[in-house]
């Protein structure tokens, strides 16, 4: 179980729980020790109470029996009283010895009692002998003389003192027991309170951890597979979510370019401050810029703060992470501009850092998706649409034409004698010619025009919403600009021409590629007629 907790919980939280658990075990052992000691003390008091009462009662009883037996024997001369006397002498000695063992502090009193008792026993045994010999009067005088009475008084006085000391000891032990009981109950209550506090602390830590994990799970669920079209909304939702958690007025995510002079690439922000204006916002950005500039060379956490924001009385919490390529950094800053402390403190910096990492992973995922999409849809040399993507957009334009009858010009373009360029100047020169020609065409075309490289030196262009006459004008402009351009490469100067075939969508066409085939046939006609010209398929027909 401890090993499982150590794997599931952060080290700091695990240490706190382990310490609390160890302290709880120690307190429980202390409670058991207190209860055991109290039970032992109670048993000891009960035993002493019972034994002291029995011993005191028996000593009084046996003393009375001895006195009565001796006197009855002296007055009656009956031997049965002598036998009874002898039996109870032994019992009295045993009880006195038991009293000494029970309460050693009374040994002096017991010694004085024993001495007086020995004198009395001697006189009583002498009286018994006289009574046995028929001298009853002499026996009676012996038991009633002044010496006997004096020893009897000494004996009774010591006996009374012994009983009183036993009673005092019994009362003292009862008082000690009640004091111990009170202390035990007090300690038990205190320990229970401490245990309750520790359990509350542990539960509070676990609840905080569960809340953190729940926060991270919610953010991760939102950012685990973001779409390029919704990434900005997802980031602002995340900022608003953590701002509510931390009770912040502002939450900003800053994308920063690293370097000697760092600059802001992009920023996302949310604000719940009704008094927010452009000047106030710019002041906050200035403070955040100060955080970035100071923290780049920082080696301590103390510099992860802004003196500007502090001077303004703004509570703020900052988290930073590097992007995978180490050229950009991302910073999340939570700000409370009302002078109130943030609900999140230094303990939540790690949580904010993890949220920042989740958001950055989402941004990196979008960036990687875009790169993969470019690789899948674009030609690596000219960065134009590749054949697959171009045919896909051609079908889309064909569907629009069939639905709305929107005119669309389809062009096929081919660089004349391109193989001669490769053979004469090399393939690097040919690649440069392709890139330059592509740039010329892109400068002439509109944003909604579609151009793709179908293979080698062959290109195709779609002009949505364009009539044939306008398409011919665009094609002629492309042909002229390319023919007029002198291309320089490795101290070589080259001029190239281009042939263009042009066609239109028709409702009688079976699919989108029919118009493309017609444009290709028009391109063939342009090459047959001598190249460096524009040919329209419908005019050829």
C-alpha positions as CSV (number, residue, x, y, z in Angstrom):
1,X,0.0,0.0,0.0
2,X,2.7,2.6,0.8
3,X,4.5,1.7,-2.4
4,X,1.3,2.2,-4.4
5,X,0.6,5.6,-2.7
6,X,4.2,6.6,-3.5
7,X,3.6,5.8,-7.1
8,X,0.3,7.6,-7.3
9,X,1.0,10.7,-5.2
10,X,3.6,13.4,-5.6
11,X,6.6,13.1,-3.4
12,X,5.8,16.1,-1.2
13,X,2.2,15.0,-0.7
14,X,3.3,11.4,0.0
15,X,5.8,12.6,2.6
16,X,3.1,14.6,4.4
17,X,0.7,11.7,4.4
18,X,3.4,9.3,5.6
19,X,4.4,11.6,8.4
20,X,0.8,12.1,9.4
21,X,0.2,8.3,9.3
22,X,3.3,7.7,11.4
23,X,2.2,10.3,14.0
24,X,-1.3,8.8,14.0
25,X,0.1,5.3,14.8
26,X,2.2,6.8,17.6
27,X,-0.8,8.6,19.0
28,X,-2.8,5.4,18.9
29,X,-0.1,3.5,20.7
30,X,-0.1,6.2,23.3
31,X,-3.8,5.9,23.7
32,X,-3.5,2.1,24.2
33,X,-0.7,2.6,26.7
34,X,-2.7,5.2,28.7
35,X,-5.8,2.9,28.7
36,X,-3.6,-0.1,29.8
37,X,-2.0,1.9,32.5
38,X,-5.4,3.1,33.7
39,X,-6.8,-0.4,33.8
40,X,-3.7,-1.6,35.7
41,X,-4.0,1.2,38.2
42,X,-7.7,0.5,38.7
43,X,-7.1,-3.1,39.3
44,X,-4.3,-2.3,41.8
45,X,-6.6,0.2,43.7
46,X,-9.4,-2.4,43.8
47,X,-7.1,-5.1,45.1
48,X,-5.7,-2.8,47.8
49,X,-9.1,-1.5,48.8
50,X,-10.4,-5.0,49.2
51,X,-7.3,-6.3,51.0
52,X,-7.0,-3.4,53.3
53,X,-10.7,-3.5,54.4
54,X,-10.4,-7.3,55.0
55,X,-7.1,-7.0,57.0
56,X,-8.4,-4.2,59.2
57,X,-11.7,-6.0,59.8
58,X,-9.9,-9.3,60.6
59,X,-7.4,-7.7,63.0
60,X,-10.1,-6.1,65.0
61,X,-12.1,-9.3,65.0
62,X,-9.3,-11.5,66.0
63,X,-8.2,-9.1,68.7
64,X,-11.7,-9.1,70.2
65,X,-11.8,-12.9,70.0
66,X,-8.5,-13.2,71.8
67,X,-9.6,-10.8,74.6
68,X,-12.9,-12.5,75.0
69,X,-11.5,-16.1,74.9
70,X,-8.8,-15.2,77.6
71,X,-11.4,-13.7,79.9
72,X,-13.9,-16.4,79.5
73,X,-11.2,-19.0,80.2
74,X,-10.2,-17.0,83.3
75,X,-13.8,-16.8,84.6
76,X,-15.1,-20.2,83.6
77,X,-12.0,-22.4,83.5
78,X,-13.4,-24.1,80.4
79,X,-10.6,-25.5,78.2
80,X,-12.5,-24.8,75.0
81,X,-11.8,-21.1,75.3
82,X,-8.1,-21.9,75.5
83,X,-8.2,-23.8,72.3
84,X,-10.1,-21.0,70.6
85,X,-7.6,-18.6,71.9
86,X,-4.6,-20.5,70.5
87,X,-6.2,-20.8,67.1
88,X,-6.9,-17.1,66.8
89,X,-3.4,-16.1,68.0
90,X,-2.0,-17.6,64.8
91,X,-4.6,-15.9,62.6
92,X,-3.9,-12.5,64.2
93,X,-0.2,-12.9,63.5
94,X,-0.9,-13.8,59.9
95,X,-3.1,-10.7,59.4
96,X,-0.4,-8.4,60.9
97,X,2.1,-9.9,58.6
98,X,-0.3,-9.4,55.7
99,X,-0.8,-5.8,56.7
100,X,3.0,-5.3,56.6
101,X,3.2,-6.8,53.2
102,X,0.3,-4.8,51.9
103,X,1.6,-1.4,53.2
104,X,5.3,-1.5,54.1
105,X,5.2,2.1,55.3
106,X,3.4,0.9,58.4
107,X,6.1,-1.4,59.6
108,X,7.0,0.7,62.6
109,X,3.4,0.8,63.7
110,X,3.1,-3.0,63.2
111,X,6.3,-3.6,65.2
112,X,4.9,-1.6,68.1
113,X,1.6,-3.5,67.9
114,X,3.5,-6.8,67.7
115,X,5.5,-5.9,70.8
116,X,2.4,-4.9,72.8
117,X,0.7,-8.0,71.4
118,X,3.5,-10.3,72.5
119,X,3.2,-8.9,76.1
120,X,-0.5,-9.3,76.1
121,X,-0.3,-12.8,74.7
122,X,2.3,-13.7,77.3
123,X,0.0,-12.4,80.1
124,X,-3.1,-14.1,78.6
125,X,-1.3,-17.4,78.2
126,X,-0.2,-17.1,81.9
127,X,-3.8,-16.5,82.9
128,X,-4.9,-19.5,80.9
129,X,-2.4,-21.7,82.7
130,X,-3.7,-20.4,86.1
131,X,-7.3,-21.0,85.0
132,X,-6.4,-24.5,83.8
133,X,-4.9,-25.2,87.3
134,X,-8.1,-24.0,88.9
135,X,-6.7,-20.7,90.1
136,X,-9.5,-18.6,88.5
137,X,-9.2,-15.7,90.9
138,X,-5.5,-15.3,90.2
139,X,-6.1,-15.5,86.4
140,X,-8.8,-12.8,86.7
141,X,-6.5,-10.5,88.6
142,X,-3.8,-10.9,86.0
143,X,-6.1,-9.9,83.2
144,X,-7.5,-7.0,85.1
145,X,-4.3,-5.5,86.5
146,X,-2.8,-2.2,85.5
147,X,0.1,-3.6,83.4
148,X,-2.3,-5.6,81.2
149,X,-4.6,-2.6,80.7
150,X,-1.7,-0.4,79.8
151,X,-0.4,-2.9,77.2
152,X,-3.9,-3.3,76.0
153,X,-4.3,0.4,75.5
154,X,-0.9,0.6,73.6
155,X,-2.0,-2.3,71.4
156,X,-5.4,-0.8,70.7
157,X,-3.8,2.6,70.0
158,X,-1.4,1.1,67.5
159,X,-4.1,-1.0,66.0
160,X,-6.3,2.1,65.5
161,X,-3.4,4.0,64.0
162,X,-2.7,1.0,61.6
163,X,-6.3,1.0,60.5
164,X,-6.3,4.7,60.0
165,X,-3.1,4.5,58.0
166,X,-4.5,1.8,55.8
167,X,-7.7,3.9,55.3
168,X,-5.6,6.9,54.4
169,X,-3.6,4.9,51.9
170,X,-6.8,3.6,50.4
171,X,-8.2,7.1,50.1
172,X,-4.8,8.3,48.7
173,X,-4.9,5.6,46.1
174,X,-8.4,6.4,45.2
175,X,-7.5,10.1,44.7
176,X,-4.5,9.1,42.6
177,X,-6.6,6.9,40.5
178,X,-9.2,9.6,40.0
179,X,-6.4,12.0,39.0
180,X,-4.9,9.4,36.7
181,X,-8.4,8.8,35.2
182,X,-8.9,12.5,34.7
183,X,-5.5,12.9,33.1
184,X,-6.1,9.8,30.9
185,X,-9.5,11.1,29.8
186,X,-8.0,14.5,29.1
187,X,-5.0,13.0,27.2
188,X,-7.5,10.7,25.3
189,X,-9.6,13.7,24.2
190,X,-6.5,15.6,23.2
191,X,-5.2,12.7,21.2
192,X,-8.6,12.2,19.6
193,X,-8.6,15.8,18.6
194,X,-5.0,15.6,17.2
195,X,-6.0,12.4,15.4
196,X,-9.1,14.1,14.0
197,X,-7.0,17.0,12.9
198,X,-4.5,14.7,11.2
199,X,-7.2,12.7,9.5
200,X,-8.8,16.0,8.4
201,X,-5.5,17.2,7.1
202,X,-4.9,14.0,5.2
203,X,-8.4,14.1,3.8
204,X,-7.9,17.8,2.9
205,X,-4.6,17.0,1.1
206,X,-6.2,14.1,-0.8
207,X,-9.3,16.3,-1.7
208,X,-6.9,19.0,-2.9
209,X,-5.0,16.4,-4.9
210,X,-8.3,15.0,-6.4
211,X,-9.3,18.6,-7.2
212,X,-6.0,19.2,-8.9
213,X,-6.2,16.0,-10.8
214,X,-9.8,16.8,-11.8
215,X,-8.8,20.2,-13.0
216,X,-5.9,18.7,-15.0
217,X,-8.3,16.0,-16.4
218,X,-10.8,18.6,-17.5
219,X,-8.2,20.7,-19.2
220,X,-6.5,17.7,-20.8
221,X,-9.9,16.5,-22.1
222,X,-10.4,19.9,-23.7
223,X,-6.9,20.1,-25.1
224,X,-6.0,16.5,-25.8
225,X,-7.0,16.6,-29.4
226,X,-7.8,20.2,-30.4
227,X,-8.9,21.2,-33.8
228,X,-7.2,24.1,-35.7
229,X,-10.6,25.8,-36.1
230,X,-11.3,25.7,-32.4
231,X,-7.9,26.0,-30.7
232,X,-8.3,29.6,-29.8
233,X,-11.7,29.0,-28.2
234,X,-10.3,26.0,-26.4
235,X,-7.4,28.1,-25.0
236,X,-9.7,30.9,-23.8
237,X,-12.0,28.3,-22.2
238,X,-9.1,26.9,-20.4
239,X,-7.9,30.3,-19.2
240,X,-11.4,31.2,-18.0
241,X,-11.7,27.8,-16.2
242,X,-8.4,28.2,-14.3
243,X,-9.2,31.9,-13.6
244,X,-12.4,30.9,-11.9
245,X,-10.5,28.3,-9.9
246,X,-7.8,30.8,-8.8
247,X,-10.3,33.7,-8.4
248,X,-8.3,35.8,-10.9
249,X,-9.5,38.8,-12.9
250,X,-7.1,38.2,-15.7
251,X,-5.7,35.0,-17.2
252,X,-3.2,35.3,-20.1
253,X,-1.3,32.9,-22.2
254,X,1.7,34.5,-23.9
255,X,3.7,32.9,-26.8
256,X,7.2,34.4,-26.8
257,X,10.1,34.2,-29.2
258,X,13.3,33.6,-27.3
259,X,16.5,35.6,-27.9
260,X,18.4,38.6,-26.7
261,X,15.4,40.8,-27.3
262,X,12.3,38.6,-26.6
263,X,9.1,39.5,-28.4
264,X,5.5,38.5,-28.2
265,X,4.4,36.2,-31.0
266,X,0.8,35.7,-30.0
267,X,-1.3,36.2,-26.9
268,X,-4.6,34.8,-25.6
269,X,-6.4,36.4,-22.7
270,X,-9.7,36.5,-20.8
271,X,-10.8,39.2,-18.4
272,X,-13.6,39.4,-15.8
273,X,-12.7,42.9,-14.8
274,X,-15.5,45.3,-15.7
275,X,-13.2,48.3,-15.4
276,X,-10.6,46.9,-17.9
277,X,-9.5,49.3,-20.6
278,X,-6.8,49.4,-23.2
279,X,-4.4,51.4,-21.0
280,X,-4.8,49.1,-18.0
281,X,-4.4,46.1,-20.3
282,X,-1.2,47.5,-21.8
283,X,0.1,48.1,-18.3
284,X,-0.5,44.5,-17.4
285,X,1.3,43.4,-20.6
286,X,4.2,45.6,-19.6
287,X,4.4,43.9,-16.2
288,X,4.3,40.5,-17.9
289,X,7.0,41.5,-20.3
290,X,9.1,42.4,-17.2
291,X,8.5,38.9,-15.8
292,X,9.7,37.4,-19.1
293,X,12.8,39.6,-19.3
294,X,13.8,39.0,-15.7
295,X,13.1,35.3,-15.6
296,X,15.2,34.5,-18.7
297,X,18.3,34.9,-16.6
298,X,16.7,33.9,-13.3
299,X,18.0,31.0,-11.2
300,X,15.5,31.4,-8.3
301,X,11.8,31.4,-8.1
302,X,11.7,34.8,-6.5
303,X,12.3,36.5,-9.8
304,X,9.2,34.9,-11.3
305,X,7.3,38.0,-10.4
306,X,6.8,41.5,-11.7
307,X,7.7,44.6,-9.7
308,X,5.3,46.6,-11.9
309,X,2.4,44.4,-11.1
310,X,3.4,44.3,-7.4
311,X,3.6,48.1,-7.2
312,X,0.1,48.3,-8.7
313,X,-1.1,46.0,-5.9
314,X,-1.9,43.2,-8.4
315,X,-1.6,39.7,-7.0
316,X,-0.2,37.4,-9.7
317,X,1.0,33.9,-10.3
318,X,3.2,32.9,-13.2
319,X,4.1,29.6,-14.9
320,X,6.4,29.0,-17.8
321,X,7.4,26.2,-20.1
322,X,9.6,25.8,-23.2
323,X,8.3,24.5,-26.5
324,X,9.8,21.4,-27.9
325,X,12.0,23.1,-30.4
326,X,13.4,25.5,-27.6
327,X,12.8,28.5,-29.8
328,X,9.6,29.7,-28.1
329,X,8.4,29.8,-24.6
330,X,4.9,29.9,-23.2
331,X,3.8,31.8,-20.1
332,X,0.5,31.7,-18.2
333,X,-0.1,34.5,-15.8
334,X,-3.1,34.8,-13.4
335,X,-3.7,38.3,-12.1
336,X,-6.1,39.7,-9.4
337,X,-6.3,43.5,-9.9
338,X,-8.8,44.1,-7.0
339,X,-6.1,43.8,-4.3
340,X,-7.4,40.4,-3.1
341,X,-5.1,37.5,-2.8
342,X,-5.4,34.7,-5.4
343,X,-7.0,31.5,-4.3
344,X,-4.0,29.7,-5.8
345,X,-0.6,30.3,-4.2
346,X,2.9,29.0,-4.5
347,X,1.7,25.4,-3.8
348,X,-0.4,25.5,-7.0
349,X,2.5,26.6,-9.3
350,X,3.2,23.0,-10.2
351,X,-0.5,22.6,-11.1
352,X,-0.4,25.7,-13.2
353,X,2.9,24.5,-14.8
354,X,1.2,21.2,-15.7
355,X,-1.8,23.1,-17.2
356,X,0.7,25.2,-19.2
357,X,2.4,22.0,-20.5
358,X,-1.0,20.6,-21.5
359,X,-1.9,23.7,-23.4
360,X,1.5,23.8,-25.1
361,X,1.2,20.2,-26.1
362,X,-2.2,21.1,-27.7
363,X,-0.6,24.0,-29.6
364,X,2.3,21.7,-30.6
365,X,-0.2,19.1,-31.7
366,X,-2.0,21.7,-33.9
367,X,1.4,22.8,-35.3
368,X,2.5,19.3,-36.1
369,X,-0.9,18.6,-37.7
370,X,-0.5,21.6,-39.9
371,X,2.9,20.5,-40.9
372,X,1.7,17.0,-41.7
373,X,-1.2,18.4,-43.6
374,X,1.3,20.6,-45.6
375,X,3.4,17.5,-46.3
376,X,0.4,15.6,-47.4
377,X,-1.2,18.3,-49.5
378,X,1.8,20.4,-50.8
379,X,4.6,19.9,-53.2
380,X,7.9,19.9,-51.3
381,X,9.7,22.1,-53.9
382,X,7.2,24.7,-55.0
383,X,4.8,24.4,-52.0
384,X,1.9,24.3,-54.4
385,X,-0.9,21.8,-54.0
386,X,0.1,18.3,-55.0
387,X,-1.9,16.3,-57.5
388,X,-4.1,14.5,-55.0
389,X,-5.2,17.7,-53.2
390,X,-5.6,19.6,-56.4
391,X,-7.9,16.9,-57.8
392,X,-9.9,17.0,-54.5
393,X,-10.4,20.8,-54.9
394,X,-11.2,20.3,-58.5
395,X,-14.1,18.0,-57.5
396,X,-15.3,20.6,-55.0
397,X,-15.4,23.3,-57.7
398,X,-17.2,20.9,-60.0
399,X,-19.9,20.3,-57.3
400,X,-20.3,24.1,-56.9
401,X,-20.7,24.5,-60.7
402,X,-23.3,21.8,-60.9
403,X,-25.3,23.3,-58.0
404,X,-25.0,27.0,-58.7
405,X,-23.8,27.1,-62.3
406,X,-20.8,29.2,-61.2
407,X,-18.4,29.5,-64.2
408,X,-14.9,28.2,-63.7
409,X,-11.8,28.2,-66.0
410,X,-9.5,25.2,-65.9
411,X,-5.9,25.7,-67.1
412,X,-3.1,23.2,-67.9
413,X,0.4,24.8,-68.1
414,X,3.7,23.2,-69.1
415,X,7.2,24.8,-69.3
416,X,8.5,24.6,-72.8
417,X,11.7,22.5,-73.4
418,X,12.2,22.0,-69.6
419,X,14.3,18.9,-70.2
420,X,16.9,21.0,-72.1
421,X,17.3,23.1,-69.0
422,X,18.0,20.1,-66.8
423,X,20.4,18.6,-69.4
424,X,22.3,21.9,-69.9
425,X,22.3,23.5,-66.5
426,X,21.5,20.6,-64.2
427,X,18.6,19.6,-62.0
428,X,19.3,22.3,-59.4
429,X,18.8,24.9,-62.1
430,X,15.6,23.2,-63.2
431,X,14.3,23.3,-59.6
432,X,15.2,27.0,-59.4
433,X,13.2,27.6,-62.7
434,X,10.2,25.7,-61.3
435,X,10.3,27.8,-58.0
436,X,10.7,31.1,-59.9
437,X,7.9,30.3,-62.4
438,X,5.7,29.3,-59.5
439,X,6.3,32.6,-57.8
440,X,5.4,34.5,-60.9
441,X,2.1,32.7,-61.3
442,X,1.2,33.1,-57.6
443,X,1.8,36.9,-57.9
444,X,-0.7,37.2,-60.7
445,X,-3.4,34.9,-59.3
446,X,-6.1,35.9,-56.8
447,X,-6.4,34.5,-53.3
448,X,-9.3,32.2,-54.2
449,X,-7.6,30.9,-57.3
450,X,-6.3,27.4,-57.0
451,X,-2.9,26.3,-58.4
452,X,-1.3,22.9,-58.2
453,X,1.7,21.0,-59.5
454,X,0.6,17.8,-61.2
455,X,4.0,16.5,-61.9
456,X,7.4,17.5,-63.3
457,X,7.0,20.8,-65.1
458,X,3.2,20.5,-65.5
459,X,0.8,22.8,-63.5
460,X,-2.9,23.3,-63.4
461,X,-4.9,26.4,-62.3
462,X,-8.6,26.8,-61.4
463,X,-10.2,30.3,-61.7
464,X,-13.5,30.1,-59.9
465,X,-16.2,32.6,-61.0
466,X,-14.2,33.4,-64.1
467,X,-15.6,33.5,-67.7
468,X,-13.5,32.3,-70.7
469,X,-12.5,35.8,-71.9
470,X,-11.2,36.7,-68.4
471,X,-9.4,33.4,-68.2
472,X,-7.6,34.0,-71.5
473,X,-6.5,37.4,-70.2
474,X,-5.1,35.9,-67.0
475,X,-3.4,33.1,-69.0
476,X,-1.8,35.6,-71.4
477,X,-0.6,37.7,-68.5
478,X,1.1,34.6,-66.9
479,X,2.6,33.6,-70.3
480,X,4.0,37.1,-70.9
481,X,5.4,37.6,-67.4
482,X,7.3,34.3,-67.5
483,X,8.6,34.9,-71.0
484,X,9.8,38.4,-70.0
485,X,11.6,37.2,-66.9
486,X,15.3,36.5,-67.0
487,X,16.2,33.8,-64.5
488,X,19.7,33.8,-63.0
489,X,21.2,30.8,-61.4
490,X,24.9,30.1,-60.7
491,X,26.1,32.8,-63.0
492,X,23.8,31.5,-65.8
493,X,21.0,33.5,-67.2
494,X,17.9,31.6,-68.6
495,X,14.6,32.6,-70.2
496,X,11.8,30.1,-70.4
497,X,8.4,30.1,-72.0
498,X,5.2,28.3,-71.1
499,X,2.3,26.8,-73.0
500,X,-1.2,27.0,-71.6
501,X,-4.3,25.0,-72.4
502,X,-7.7,26.4,-71.2
503,X,-11.2,24.9,-70.9
504,X,-14.4,25.3,-68.9
505,X,-16.8,23.2,-66.9
506,X,-19.9,22.1,-68.8
507,X,-23.1,20.6,-67.5
508,X,-22.9,17.7,-70.0
509,X,-19.5,16.6,-68.4
510,X,-19.7,13.3,-66.5
511,X,-17.2,14.4,-63.8
512,X,-14.7,17.0,-62.9
513,X,-11.7,15.5,-64.8
514,X,-13.4,15.9,-68.2
515,X,-12.7,19.6,-68.2
516,X,-9.1,18.9,-67.0
517,X,-8.7,16.5,-70.0
518,X,-10.0,19.1,-72.4
519,X,-7.5,21.7,-71.0
520,X,-4.8,19.1,-71.4
521,X,-5.8,18.6,-75.1
522,X,-5.8,22.4,-75.5
523,X,-2.3,22.4,-74.0
524,X,-1.3,19.8,-76.6
525,X,-2.7,22.0,-79.3
526,X,-0.6,25.0,-78.0
527,X,2.5,22.9,-78.2
528,X,1.7,21.7,-81.7
529,X,1.3,25.3,-82.8
530,X,4.8,26.3,-81.7
531,X,4.6,26.6,-77.9
532,X,4.6,29.9,-75.8
533,X,1.0,30.5,-76.4
534,X,-2.5,30.1,-75.0
535,X,-5.0,27.7,-76.5
536,X,-8.7,27.4,-75.6
537,X,-10.2,24.0,-76.2
538,X,-13.6,25.3,-77.2
539,X,-12.1,27.6,-79.8
540,X,-10.0,24.7,-81.1
541,X,-13.2,22.7,-81.6
